[in-house]
Amino acid sequence: MTKKKLFDLLSAYPDNAEVVIEVHDTSLHEDLYDFYIDGISWTRFNTDNTSEEMHELRLTAINHHES
């Protein structure tokens, strides 16, 4: 994936969206990996009867060395 493609995919989300690395039960080795980007959005309801939109960007490596 190129930087431009990554930035294009991320541009739909707010600048304050959390970015996390999603880790599955897999073994990765030193190498270059493509990855999936999953954008998750939800509404958090606070105890003071307010709400806020939350956003999280999950990056998941695509394992190409299945054993």
C-alpha positions in Angstrom: 0.0 0.0 0.0 1.3 3.4 -0.8 1.3 6.4 1.5 -1.2 8.2 -0.7 -3.6 5.2 -0.6 -3.2 5.0 3.2 -3.9 8.7 3.6 -6.9 8.5 1.2 -8.4 5.7 3.3 -7.8 7.6 6.6 -9.0 10.9 5.3 -12.7 10.0 6.0 -12.0 9.9 9.7 -11.5 12.7 12.1 -7.9 13.7 13.1 -8.5 12.6 16.7 -9.6 9.0 15.8 -7.6 6.4 17.8 -5.3 4.2 15.8 -4.8 0.6 17.1 -2.9 -2.4 15.8 -5.2 -5.4 15.8 -3.3 -8.5 16.8 -4.6 -12.0 16.0 -3.2 -15.3 17.2 -0.6 -15.3 14.5 3.2 -15.2 14.1 4.7 -12.4 12.0 8.3 -12.3 11.0 10.5 -9.4 10.0 9.1 -8.6 6.6 6.9 -6.1 4.7 3.1 -6.8 5.2 0.0 -5.4 3.7 -2.8 -4.7 6.1 -6.5 -4.2 6.4 -7.9 -1.0 7.7 -11.2 -1.2 9.6 -12.9 2.0 10.6 -15.1 1.6 13.6 -17.5 4.4 14.7 -19.9 4.5 17.5 -21.8 6.9 19.8 -20.7 6.9 23.5 -23.4 8.0 25.9 -22.1 9.7 29.0 -23.6 9.7 32.5 -24.4 13.4 32.2 -26.9 12.7 29.3 -24.5 13.9 26.6 -23.1 11.8 23.8 -20.1 11.9 21.5 -19.1 10.3 18.3 -16.1 8.0 18.8 -13.8 6.7 16.0 -11.2 4.0 16.0 -9.0 2.9 13.1 -7.8 -0.8 13.4 -4.8 -1.9 11.3 -4.5 -5.6 10.9 -1.5 -7.2 9.2 -2.2 -9.7 6.5 0.0 -12.8 7.3 1.5 -14.1 4.1 3.6 -16.8 5.8 1.0 -19.2 7.1 2.6 -22.2 8.7 
